[in-house]
Amino acid sequence: MASVWSFYGNDISHAACRQLFVTLMISSLILFQVTTLLYSTGAFLALLLRGRKYSNLLAYLLPATASLFAIVLSANVIFAKDALRISLTRDTLLPFGFDVFIDGISAFFILLIGLVSLAVSLYSIGYSKEYEGRKDTSILGFLFNIFILSMLLVVTSNNVFAFLVFWEVMSLTSFFLVIYEHEQEANLKSGMTYIVMTHLGTAFILASFLVMYLQTGSFSFDAFRQSVPFTPLQVKDIVFILAFIGFGTKAGIVPLHIWLPQAHPSAPSNASALMSAVMIKTAIYGLIRVLFDFNGVGSPDYTWWGILLLFTGAITSVIGALYAVIEKDIKRALAFSSIENVGIILTGLGLSVIFASFNLTALAVLALVASMYHTLNHAVFKSLLFMGAGSILYATHTKNMDALGGLVRKMPWTSLLFLVGALSISGLPPFNGFISEWLTMQALLSTSQIPNSTLEITIAFASLAFALTAGLAVAAFVKIFGISFLSRGRSDHALHAIEVPRSMLIGKGVTALAALTLGVLPFIGINLITSAFNIQSAHPASPFDTITLQNASGSNFASLSPFTVALLLASVALASYSFVRIVGGPTRQVVYETWDCGFGVLDERMEYTATSLSQPIRKIFKVLFKPRNSVQIEFYADSNQYMRKTVRMESTTRSLFEERLYTPVVSATIFIFDKIRRIQTGKVNSYLLYILITLVLLLIFVRLSP
């Protein structure tokens, strides 16, 4: 039974958008030039005006302005259909061909870059003061601008050389951002792990492009697209595997995720926000190009591609959520959460490929829209949360949740905005995460229409993983918000925290507003995605229309009206408040003594900490965490072991992947190269002997050759 995905409504909103952009249309070429020029100028001025009064302000106002132009450029391409192509050949200006092509897919990712960069740039105006007097902030401003520019050029490049050059620039600038505070040894270690893993991924991407080159004789992406009908299936399989490993490393799929929870916490928080919200999305962009643009999936031959994506996504999401729950470093917890969300995005992509391979076009569209909606949503709420974590670090100088608490009184606006991000990423209405997770769940439930019973049962396990991930994500953010913002402060840092500067609040406010808008008015995001990906089967909806999923007979099997849900929630909240005020009357404050279990006055030591709150999950999944508990007891007198003065318990966990996979590989590599290193003796006679041996071997080889 085929399925039809549709929206009840008309295309007034879409036509109005298009007419608006046609009327106000500025050439995409001009917008692209202005955008790149402003980012470049921001980087140049950050270095040129080093130490001047307004240097930091300009270093972040210019990228904020450039981001606005990037958003307009994206809308121009998506709604006004003003695609852009620029070609500079090797004979003109550059040593390699520079080919820019901005179609709807590129424009969608430019929108992500522009939206997040706008918010983070505004946030950085205040946040950069954190480093004044102890670090060279001009370097941070320079790297910040170049990093954004490189991501923009990655998603607009239309040949292999340009793509890899800008991919490398993106990787190197992010590496230097990770080790920006290089005086801390842990940051250097994180940077080394990141640079090794990112180049491992680049090697696989390069290999996939070389295979395509051998098939087409060209490094142009246009040639890759045109070769789809003529490329043997075996070659396509090889290209997919290589690209999946390469882009998957950058996206942070399990078990190639090891760099992500190390690099993101080490970088300055504004860079962390960009890396987590946008940079890892460039890998999703690459996968989409390989899947739908360079290969055109759509036959049963590609089913195993979808299964691989689906199960990698399921495992990645569960593992990421589990590690996020037990982390007490707030930035590491957010980094693991990014791994979890990449898993959800891959789950949607995998389902889309599976549905397309069985010619279930409408369901393939549903899964693709769910995946891209979650890509957009994750960019919004993860940048908000990383900016919130940066605000906590700015005010308290600690990332350890066990040393926080009580920030809701000290930093009320940051608390409110962080709560918006936490509710969004937990998938609760009326925020944006709910919409994309609901769509993904509907796509998973629709697998009953696949004409293959074995595959249906297999995919059911992915549904269980998705449900477990959703529950764990809620637990993780209940812990992060509850331990960090509620109860009493557990350190002097938390007790003396004050609210962050206004520009940091504005940056977070932009993304919080976007999270609420995309949750209450999902037609904006859905219209955006269907227009960008040129999806004809889904029609645009008006703000008040219901999202409805129908089967072929015309009956509905799922529907959702986010606007109605938001209205109901608001009505319940208003009615509850009114009931309490009318029935309960004015609030009275009555103070009672609390039962203290004989310990005396209750204090912050008796609160739950991040470690104690996650103890049950750590115990249930101990096979993954390998927890170690150490207990230190101090007695009043050594002669009496029953009178305990203090008991201190510390619980540490280990990374199964690092311990069982990466450590043996690194050890073996060091062992092998240590043996090879012995060849270098520093003695000339030894080197002459090597040359002689090599010469003799070559002569023997030539003599024995036919």
Rosetta blueprint (number, residue, H / E / L):
1 M L
2 A L
3 S E
4 V E
5 W E
6 S E
7 F E
8 Y L
9 G L
10 N L
11 D L
12 I H
13 S H
14 H H
15 A H
16 A H
17 C H
18 R H
19 Q H
20 L H
21 F H
22 V H
23 T H
24 L L
25 M L
26 I L
27 S L
28 S H
29 L H
30 I H
31 L H
32 F H
33 Q H
34 V H
35 T H
36 T H
37 L H
38 L H
39 Y H
40 S H
41 T H
42 G H
43 A H
44 F H
45 L H
46 A H
47 L H
48 L H
49 L L
50 R L
51 G L
52 R L
53 K L
54 Y L
55 S H
56 N H
57 L H
58 L H
59 A H
60 Y H
61 L H
62 L H
63 P H
64 A H
65 T H
66 A H
67 S H
68 L H
69 F H
70 A H
71 I H
72 V H
73 L H
74 S H
75 A H
76 N H
77 V H
78 I H
79 F H
80 A L
81 K L
82 D L
83 A L
84 L E
85 R E
86 I E
87 S E
88 L E
89 T L
90 R L
91 D L
92 T L
93 L L
94 L L
95 P L
96 F L
97 G L
98 F E
99 D E
100 V E
101 F E
102 I E
103 D L
104 G H
105 I H
106 S H
107 A H
108 F H
109 F H
110 I H
111 L H
112 L H
113 I H
114 G H
115 L H
116 V H
117 S H
118 L H
119 A H
120 V H
121 S H
122 L H
123 Y H
124 S H
125 I H
126 G H
127 Y H
128 S H
129 K H
130 E H
131 Y H
132 E L
133 G L
134 R L
135 K L
136 D L
137 T H
138 S H
139 I H
140 L H
141 G H
142 F H
143 L H
144 F H
145 N H
146 I H
147 F H
148 I H
149 L H
150 S H
151 M H
152 L H
153 L H
154 V H
155 V L
156 T L
157 S E
158 N L
159 N E
160 V H
161 F H
162 A H
163 F H
164 L H
165 V H
166 F H
167 W H
168 E H
169 V H
170 M H
171 S H
172 L H
173 T H
174 S H
175 F H
176 F H
177 L H
178 V H
179 I L
180 Y L
181 E L
182 H L
183 E L
184 Q L
185 E H
186 A H
187 N H
188 L H
189 K H
190 S H
191 G H
192 M H
193 T H
194 Y H
195 I H
196 V H
197 M H
198 T H
199 H H
200 L H
201 G H
202 T H
203 A H
204 F H
205 I H
206 L H
207 A H
208 S H
209 F H
210 L H
211 V H
212 M H
213 Y H
214 L H
215 Q H
216 T H
217 G L
218 S L
219 F L
220 S E
221 F H
222 D H
223 A H
224 F H
225 R H
226 Q H
227 S L
228 V H
229 P H
230 F H
231 T L
232 P L
233 L H
234 Q H
235 V H
236 K H
237 D H
238 I H
239 V H
240 F H
241 I H
242 L H
243 A H
244 F H
245 I H
246 G H
247 F H
248 G H
249 T H
250 K H
251 A H
252 G L
253 I L
254 V L
255 P L
256 L L
257 H L
258 I L
259 W L
260 L H
261 P H
262 Q H
263 A H
264 H H
265 P H
266 S H
267 A L
268 P L
269 S H
270 N H
271 A H
272 S H
273 A H
274 L H
275 M H
276 S H
277 A H
278 V H
279 M H
280 I H
281 K H
282 T H
283 A H
284 I H
285 Y H
286 G H
287 L H
288 I H
289 R H
290 V H
291 L H
292 F H
293 D H
294 F L
295 N L
296 G L
297 V L
298 G L
299 S L
300 P H
301 D H
302 Y H
303 T H
304 W H
305 W H
306 G H
307 I H
308 L H
309 L H
310 L H
311 F H
312 T H
313 G H
314 A H
315 I H
316 T H
317 S H
318 V H
319 I H
320 G H
321 A H
322 L H
323 Y H
324 A H
325 V H
326 I H
327 E L
328 K L
329 D E
330 I H
331 K H
332 R H
333 A H
334 L H
335 A H
336 F H
337 S H
338 S H
339 I H
340 E H
341 N H
342 V H
343 G H
344 I H
345 I H
346 L H
347 T H
348 G H
349 L H
350 G H
351 L H
352 S H
353 V H
354 I H
355 F H
356 A H
357 S H
358 F L
359 N L
360 L L
361 T H
362 A H
363 L H
364 A H
365 V H
366 L H
367 A H
368 L H
369 V H
370 A H
371 S H
372 M H
373 Y H
374 H H
375 T H
376 L H
377 N H
378 H H
379 A H
380 V H
381 F H
382 K H
383 S H
384 L H
385 L H
386 F H
387 M H
388 G H
389 A H
390 G H
391 S H
392 I H
393 L H
394 Y H
395 A H
396 T H
397 H L
398 T L
399 K L
400 N E
401 M H
402 D H
403 A H
404 L L
405 G L
406 G L
407 L H
408 V H
409 R H
410 K H
411 M L
412 P H
413 W H
414 T H
415 S H
416 L H
417 L H
418 F H
419 L H
420 V H
421 G H
422 A H
423 L H
424 S H
425 I H
426 S L
427 G L
428 L L
429 P L
430 P L
431 F L
432 N H
433 G H
434 F H
435 I H
436 S H
437 E H
438 W H
439 L H
440 T H
441 M H
442 Q H
443 A H
444 L H
445 L H
446 S H
447 T H
448 S H
449 Q H
450 I L
451 P L
452 N L
453 S H
454 T H
455 L H
456 E H
457 I H
458 T H
459 I H
460 A H
461 F H
462 A H
463 S H
464 L H
465 A H
466 F H
467 A H
468 L H
469 T H
470 A H
471 G H
472 L H
473 A H
474 V H
475 A H
476 A H
477 F H
478 V H
479 K H
480 I H
481 F H
482 G H
483 I H
484 S H
485 F H
486 L L
487 S L
488 R L
489 G L
490 R L
491 S L
492 D H
493 H H
494 A H
495 L H
496 H L
497 A L
498 I L
499 E L
500 V L
501 P L
502 R H
503 S H
504 M H
505 L H
506 I H
507 G H
508 K H
509 G H
510 V H
511 T H
512 A H
513 L H
514 A H
515 A H
516 L H
517 T H
518 L H
519 G H
520 V H
521 L L
522 P H
523 F H
524 I H
525 G H
526 I H
527 N H
528 L H
529 I H
530 T H
531 S H
532 A H
533 F L
534 N L
535 I L
536 Q L
537 S L
538 A L
539 H L
540 P L
541 A L
542 S L
543 P L
544 F L
545 D L
546 T L
547 I E
548 T E
549 L E
550 Q E
551 N E
552 A L
553 S L
554 G L
555 S L
556 N E
557 F E
558 A E
559 S E
560 L E
561 S L
562 P H
563 F H
564 T H
565 V H
566 A H
567 L H
568 L H
569 L H
570 A H
571 S H
572 V H
573 A H
574 L H
575 A H
576 S H
577 Y H
578 S H
579 F H
580 V H
581 R H
582 I H
583 V H
584 G H
585 G L
586 P L
587 T L
588 R L
589 Q L
590 V L
591 V L
592 Y L
593 E L
594 T L
595 W L
596 D L
597 C L
598 G L
599 F L
600 G L
601 V L
602 L L
603 D L
604 E H
605 R H
606 M H
607 E L
608 Y L
609 T L
610 A H
611 T H
612 S H
613 L H
614 S L
615 Q H
616 P H
617 I H
618 R H
619 K H
620 I H
621 F L
622 K H
623 V H
624 L H
625 F H
626 K L
627 P L
628 R E
629 N E
630 S E
631 V E
632 Q E
633 I E
634 E E
635 F E
636 Y E
637 A E
638 D L
639 S L
640 N E
641 Q E
642 Y E
643 M E
644 R E
645 K E
646 T E
647 V E
648 R E
649 M E
650 E E
651 S E
652 T E
653 T L
654 R L
655 S L
656 L H
657 F H
658 E H
659 E H
660 R H
661 L H
662 Y H
663 T H
664 P H
665 V H
666 V H
667 S H
668 A H
669 T H
670 I H
671 F H
672 I H
673 F H
674 D H
675 K H
676 I H
677 R H
678 R L
679 I L
680 Q L
681 T L
682 G L
683 K L
684 V H
685 N H
686 S H
687 Y H
688 L H
689 L H
690 Y H
691 I H
692 L H
693 I H
694 T H
695 L H
696 V H
697 L H
698 L H
699 L H
700 I H
701 F H
702 V H
703 R H
704 L H
705 S L
706 P L
